[in-house]
């Protein structure tokens, strides 16, 4: 207290000082003018005079925001001026309370914003809060209130850094999890369908009618072979067969809707119908014929001698949809699918391995293939369907298994 004036001070009655400017901002007169009588009395009359010595190397100098070295006498003069004029900066218990609240609430607000908006908007909102808080500190300082920005910042950084670290770790785990799911999905769905599902999760949530090419392939004699062969050997045969189909279908841009034990159903037209669906399906059927024939010929005679295969391919309207509730899979139904499946029987009944519908050949604009023989047409009755289907049979002119094709039975 100075008379009836209360001077706010910091802990232990410390007085924060705000300097008015650089050295000699407070009027300074030389003691020599007193000694030789040249001092103008009005310069010090009715004023508080602080007497001090500024000696080079004396140590009575202090760094300030304006000067690296300010004489101690001017520092003391600044403090006295604050006391008399009452214009010092305020840092008392109320400011300490505000600092404590800021140190508690600011980290909570920043973490809350980052947790609420776990993306660019959350980071922008947190940055806006920090800018507003810095502006508040500057505004308070220019109006005589000294908030402790360093303490608040020190209190805010650790929880925000920990939260950000946890978010990065959790994000990394989520990324790994999603990558694993994506790899799993890639094993179950064709790459094109997988990418389409990633862009449109509602893909085929409602059935879609469209034209598509359908190819079926199936091993002949596999059931009988399974009865007389070690299960591990049978498993290896199936794995090799499925891998061969998968590579051929992917190379032709098709979609395997499912492996049916010792066979597969292949679609050309998903995720969307393309003008060359029939041509790619035809190429896939011929490539499958050649590659499976070579694969069977490479098997030991105890296995390959008992195996054959049959392929049917057709083009027309299908109904593409998802089936199942909690575990869904993409498939196609309709007369086109049924005809493609039954054409495998027609092939075997006519001593061939690949039966193609006239509709597929027309849609593919087929004019023959190298090293292949196309025979027909044959008006064939398809089991379970009224009417007849115009069928052509393709045979590999240079294949190793033409004689065996005559003896294959429907598996």
PyMOL commands that set and color helices and strands:
alter all, ss='L'
color gray80, all
select helices_A, chain A and resi 11-13+32-35+41-43+72-85+93-116+120-142+149-188+191-199+222-228+231-252+277-298+301-304+335-349+358-364+402-405
alter helices_A, ss='H'
color red, helices_A
select strands_A, chain A and resi 61-62+70-71+208-220+255-259+263-268+308-323+329-333+354-357+372-381+388-396
alter strands_A, ss='S'
color yellow, strands_A
deselect
rebuild
show_as cartoon
